[in-house]
Amino acid sequence: MNLPASPLLAQRRIAVVAPSGAPLDDAAVLRGLQVLEQLGCEVHNYYRAAQRFERFAASDAERAAQLHAAAANPDVDIILALRGSYGLSRILPLLDLDMLAASGKLLVGYSDFTPLYQAMLARGRISLAGPMLCDDFTRDEPSAYTLSQFAAALSAVAAAVPHRVDFASPDSADMAVDGCLWGGNLAMLVHTLGTPYWHEPQQGILFLEDIGEHPYRIERMLLQLHFAGVLARQQAIVLGDFSAYRLVANDNGYDFASMLAYIRSVCPVPLVCGLPFGHIRERASLVVGSQAQLRVHNGVANLSMHFPIDQASL
């Protein structure tokens, strides 16, 4: 695979770490590292195939050590997750979260990576809900949209200028709300509710996505956030992709649309659908902790992320 160097990615100093699941194909990891280099990045790889432990990329201690080493490396600016799956929860007690925040590195990933967004928010730092090495940089044809969004978000963060995502949301009412952008994977977010790893910005814009969760499970998790008062304390809820689930005969017409209609009937704040974020090929990059403006007009939504961040809102 030969990709031209990207002017917006050239000379980005990226550390690849594996805090969660083991890759499904180690040869793909090598391809992904090569793609980053072809795009002009300076790559520091902390993943070692020989360290694989059970379903995880390494033992708990070794996975935590990867994050610490990348944060301590003066030649690294960006820490990129290798993949998600599961495993970050196990190492949260082992992580020096204050050190990760103080390092100034930009943490990038999604899905299982969600608790690290929370940890950075609690410490007044932004992070990037963006690509991971697998599969975003290991595909035969990486998504031009995903790469351009990643590059644009990195440039916006570096220059402290707005980063923007536009998307169709035909079933959403016109609105204009502002607030701290936060959220991530729905299951991982609910997983931290009531723990020391939960952090909730007030009057924020909450974005959510998930994969392989039947609509009734999505409803149950959204209701948990609703019953806990989380949804009511936000300006808007923005839903990304929810896919790869299977409906069955006894659903009797209950599907994602009916679940969404019910949640809208009980949720006291607007729900906006269509955000291009989640376990999908064409994925936006979102600056978690930025001051965001969400505008919806005539079925078109615009999410604009601004800097500097308002520390009080975090």
C-alpha positions as CSV (number, residue, x, y, z in Angstrom):
1,M,0.0,0.0,0.0
2,N,1.5,3.3,-1.1
3,L,0.0,6.5,0.3
4,P,1.3,10.0,-0.4
5,A,2.5,11.9,2.7
6,S,-0.2,14.1,4.1
7,P,0.9,17.7,4.7
8,L,-1.4,17.8,7.8
9,L,0.1,14.6,9.2
10,A,3.7,15.0,8.2
11,Q,6.1,15.0,11.2
12,R,3.4,14.2,13.7
13,R,5.2,12.3,16.5
14,I,2.8,9.4,17.3
15,A,3.2,6.6,19.9
16,V,1.2,3.5,19.3
17,V,0.1,1.7,22.5
18,A,-2.1,-1.3,23.1
19,P,-4.1,-0.7,26.4
20,S,-6.9,-3.1,25.5
21,G,-7.4,-6.2,23.3
22,A,-4.8,-8.0,21.3
23,P,-4.9,-7.3,17.5
24,L,-6.6,-9.9,15.4
25,D,-3.8,-10.0,12.9
26,D,-0.2,-9.0,13.8
27,A,0.7,-8.6,10.1
28,A,-2.0,-5.9,9.9
29,V,-0.3,-4.0,12.7
30,L,2.8,-3.8,10.7
31,R,0.9,-2.6,7.7
32,G,-0.8,0.1,9.9
33,L,2.6,1.3,11.2
34,Q,3.9,1.5,7.6
35,V,0.8,3.6,6.6
36,L,1.5,6.1,9.4
37,E,5.1,6.4,8.3
38,Q,4.0,6.8,4.6
39,L,1.7,9.6,5.7
40,G,4.8,11.4,7.1
41,C,4.4,10.5,10.8
42,E,7.3,9.7,13.1
43,V,6.1,6.5,14.7
44,H,7.1,5.0,18.1
45,N,5.6,1.5,18.5
46,Y,5.1,0.2,22.1
47,Y,3.1,-2.9,21.1
48,R,5.0,-6.2,21.3
49,A,3.3,-9.3,19.8
50,A,5.4,-11.6,22.2
51,Q,3.7,-10.0,25.2
52,R,0.2,-11.1,24.3
53,F,-1.7,-12.4,27.3
54,E,-5.0,-14.2,26.9
55,R,-7.3,-11.9,24.9
56,F,-5.3,-8.9,25.8
57,A,-2.4,-7.2,24.0
58,A,-0.1,-7.8,27.1
59,S,-0.5,-8.3,30.8
60,D,-2.2,-5.6,32.7
61,A,1.0,-4.3,34.1
62,E,2.7,-4.2,30.7
63,R,-0.3,-2.5,29.1
64,A,-0.2,0.2,31.7
65,A,3.6,0.5,31.3
66,Q,3.1,1.2,27.6
67,L,0.9,4.2,28.3
68,H,3.3,5.5,31.0
69,A,6.4,5.1,28.7
70,A,4.7,6.9,25.8
71,A,3.7,9.7,28.1
72,A,7.2,10.0,29.4
73,N,8.8,10.0,25.9
74,P,9.8,13.6,25.0
75,D,9.8,12.7,21.3
76,V,6.0,11.8,21.4
77,D,3.2,14.3,21.0
78,I,0.2,11.9,20.3
79,I,-0.6,8.6,21.9
80,L,-2.7,6.5,19.6
81,A,-4.6,3.3,20.7
82,L,-3.8,0.2,18.7
83,R,-7.4,-1.1,19.0
84,G,-10.3,-1.3,21.4
85,S,-12.3,-4.5,22.3
86,Y,-11.8,-4.8,26.1
87,G,-9.1,-4.4,28.7
88,L,-8.7,-0.7,29.6
89,S,-11.0,-1.2,32.7
90,R,-8.6,-3.7,34.1
91,I,-5.6,-1.3,34.1
92,L,-7.4,1.9,35.3
93,P,-6.2,1.4,38.9
94,L,-2.6,0.9,37.6
95,L,-2.5,4.1,35.6
96,D,-1.0,7.3,36.9
97,L,-3.7,9.4,35.4
98,D,-2.3,12.7,36.8
99,M,1.0,11.9,35.0
100,L,-0.8,11.1,31.7
101,A,-2.7,14.4,31.9
102,A,0.4,16.5,32.9
103,S,2.4,15.0,30.0
104,G,0.6,17.2,27.5
105,K,0.3,14.3,25.1
106,L,-3.0,14.1,23.1
107,L,-4.7,10.7,23.7
108,V,-6.5,9.4,20.6
109,G,-8.8,6.4,20.3
110,Y,-12.5,5.4,20.8
111,S,-14.7,2.6,22.1
112,D,-12.8,0.9,25.0
113,F,-10.7,4.1,25.2
114,T,-13.7,6.1,26.6
115,P,-12.6,6.0,30.3
116,L,-9.4,7.9,29.3
117,Y,-11.6,10.7,27.9
118,Q,-13.2,10.9,31.3
119,A,-9.9,10.9,33.1
120,M,-8.5,13.7,31.0
121,L,-11.7,15.8,31.4
122,A,-11.5,15.5,35.1
123,R,-8.0,16.9,34.9
124,G,-8.8,19.8,32.6
125,R,-7.3,18.2,29.5
126,I,-8.8,17.5,26.0
127,S,-8.5,14.2,24.2
128,L,-9.5,13.1,20.7
129,A,-12.2,10.6,19.9
130,G,-10.6,9.5,16.7
131,P,-9.1,6.7,14.8
132,M,-7.1,3.7,16.1
133,L,-4.4,1.8,14.3
134,C,-6.7,-1.2,13.7
135,D,-8.6,-0.9,11.5
136,D,-8.3,2.7,10.4
137,F,-4.7,2.4,9.2
138,T,-4.7,-1.3,8.4
139,R,-7.4,-1.4,5.7
140,D,-6.5,-2.1,2.1
141,E,-8.0,1.4,1.4
142,P,-8.0,3.6,4.4
143,S,-11.0,6.0,4.5
144,A,-10.1,9.4,3.1
145,Y,-12.8,11.0,5.3
146,T,-11.5,9.4,8.5
147,L,-7.9,10.4,7.7
148,S,-8.8,13.9,6.7
149,Q,-10.9,14.4,9.9
150,F,-8.0,13.1,12.0
151,A,-5.5,15.5,10.3
152,A,-7.9,18.4,10.5
153,A,-8.6,17.8,14.2
154,L,-4.9,17.6,15.0
155,S,-4.3,20.8,13.1
156,A,-7.2,22.5,14.9
157,V,-5.9,21.5,18.3
158,A,-2.4,22.6,17.5
159,A,-3.5,26.0,16.2
160,A,-6.3,26.5,18.7
161,V,-8.8,27.0,15.9
162,P,-12.3,25.4,15.5
163,H,-12.7,21.9,14.2
164,R,-16.0,21.2,12.4
165,V,-18.2,18.2,11.6
166,D,-21.3,18.5,9.4
167,F,-23.9,15.7,9.0
168,A,-27.4,15.0,8.0
169,S,-30.0,14.7,10.8
170,P,-33.3,14.8,9.0
171,D,-35.4,13.8,12.0
172,S,-34.0,16.4,14.4
173,A,-35.7,19.7,15.2
174,D,-33.9,23.0,14.6
175,M,-31.8,24.0,17.6
176,A,-28.7,25.9,18.7
177,V,-27.0,24.8,21.9
178,D,-23.5,25.3,23.3
179,G,-21.5,23.2,25.8
180,C,-18.5,21.1,26.6
181,L,-18.3,18.1,24.2
182,W,-18.0,14.8,26.0
183,G,-19.0,11.1,25.9
184,G,-17.9,8.1,23.9
185,N,-18.9,4.5,23.8
186,L,-22.3,4.1,25.6
187,A,-21.5,0.8,27.4
188,M,-18.1,2.0,28.6
189,L,-19.5,5.3,29.8
190,V,-22.3,3.7,31.8
191,H,-19.7,1.2,33.1
192,T,-18.0,4.1,34.9
193,L,-21.1,5.7,36.3
194,G,-20.9,5.8,40.1
195,T,-17.1,5.0,40.1
196,P,-14.1,7.2,40.8
197,Y,-13.6,7.2,37.0
198,W,-16.8,9.0,36.2
199,H,-16.7,12.6,35.2
200,E,-19.7,14.6,34.0
201,P,-19.4,18.1,32.6
202,Q,-22.5,20.2,33.4
203,Q,-24.7,21.6,30.6
204,G,-22.6,19.7,28.0
205,I,-23.2,18.1,24.7
206,L,-23.0,14.4,25.2
207,F,-22.1,12.1,22.2
208,L,-22.7,8.4,22.2
209,E,-22.1,5.3,20.0
210,D,-22.0,1.5,20.4
211,I,-21.8,-1.7,18.5
212,G,-23.5,-5.1,18.8
213,E,-26.0,-3.9,21.4
214,H,-29.7,-4.7,20.8
215,P,-32.0,-1.7,20.9
216,Y,-33.4,-2.8,24.2
217,R,-29.9,-2.8,25.7
218,I,-29.3,0.7,24.3
219,E,-32.5,1.8,25.8
220,R,-31.6,0.2,29.2
221,M,-28.3,2.1,29.3
222,L,-29.8,5.4,28.2
223,L,-32.4,4.9,30.9
224,Q,-29.7,4.4,33.5
225,L,-28.2,7.7,32.5
226,H,-31.7,9.2,32.5
227,F,-32.5,7.8,36.0
228,A,-29.2,9.1,37.3
229,G,-30.1,12.6,36.1
230,V,-27.2,12.8,33.6
231,L,-29.3,13.4,30.5
232,A,-31.3,16.2,32.1
233,R,-28.1,18.0,33.0
234,Q,-27.0,18.2,29.3
235,Q,-27.8,20.6,26.5
236,A,-28.2,17.9,23.9
237,I,-27.5,14.2,23.3
238,V,-25.9,13.4,20.0
239,L,-26.1,9.8,18.7
240,G,-23.5,8.3,16.4
241,D,-23.6,4.8,14.9
242,F,-25.4,1.9,16.6
243,S,-25.1,-1.2,14.5
244,A,-24.2,-4.9,14.2
245,Y,-27.1,-6.0,16.4
246,R,-29.7,-8.7,15.4
247,L,-33.5,-8.3,15.9
248,V,-35.5,-11.4,16.7
249,A,-39.1,-12.5,16.2
250,N,-40.2,-11.7,19.7
251,D,-39.2,-8.1,19.3
252,N,-42.6,-7.8,17.7
253,G,-41.8,-4.6,15.8
254,Y,-39.6,-3.1,18.6
255,D,-36.5,-1.8,16.8
256,F,-34.0,1.0,17.0
257,A,-36.6,3.6,15.7
258,S,-39.2,2.6,18.3
259,M,-36.6,2.6,21.0
260,L,-35.5,6.1,20.0
261,A,-39.1,7.4,19.9
262,Y,-39.5,6.1,23.5
263,I,-36.3,7.7,24.7
264,R,-37.2,11.0,23.1
265,S,-40.6,10.8,25.0
266,V,-38.9,10.6,28.4
267,C,-35.6,12.5,27.8
268,P,-35.9,16.2,28.7
269,V,-33.3,17.4,26.3
270,P,-33.0,17.1,22.5
271,L,-31.6,14.0,20.8
272,V,-29.8,14.5,17.5
273,C,-29.0,11.5,15.3
274,G,-26.6,10.9,12.4
275,L,-23.2,11.8,13.9
276,P,-20.6,10.0,11.7
277,F,-18.9,8.4,14.7
278,G,-18.7,4.9,16.0
279,H,-17.5,1.5,14.8
280,I,-17.8,2.6,11.2
281,R,-15.4,3.2,8.3
282,E,-16.2,6.9,7.7
283,R,-15.6,8.3,11.2
284,A,-15.3,11.9,12.3
285,S,-12.7,13.0,14.9
286,L,-14.2,14.7,17.9
287,V,-12.3,16.9,20.4
288,V,-13.5,15.8,23.8
289,G,-13.4,18.6,26.3
290,S,-13.7,21.4,23.7
291,Q,-16.3,24.1,23.8
292,A,-18.8,23.0,21.2
293,Q,-21.6,24.6,19.3
294,L,-24.3,22.3,17.9
295,R,-26.5,23.8,15.3
296,V,-29.3,22.0,13.5
297,H,-31.3,23.7,10.6
298,N,-33.5,22.1,8.0
299,G,-32.2,18.6,8.8
300,V,-28.5,19.5,8.6
301,A,-26.4,19.5,11.8
302,N,-23.1,21.3,12.4
303,L,-20.9,20.5,15.4
304,S,-18.2,23.0,15.8
305,M,-15.5,22.5,18.4
306,H,-13.7,25.6,19.7
307,F,-10.6,26.5,21.8
308,P,-9.4,27.4,24.3
309,I,-11.5,25.2,26.5
310,D,-13.5,26.6,29.4
311,Q,-11.9,24.9,32.4
312,A,-15.0,25.7,34.6
313,S,-17.2,23.5,32.4
314,L,-15.1,20.4,32.7
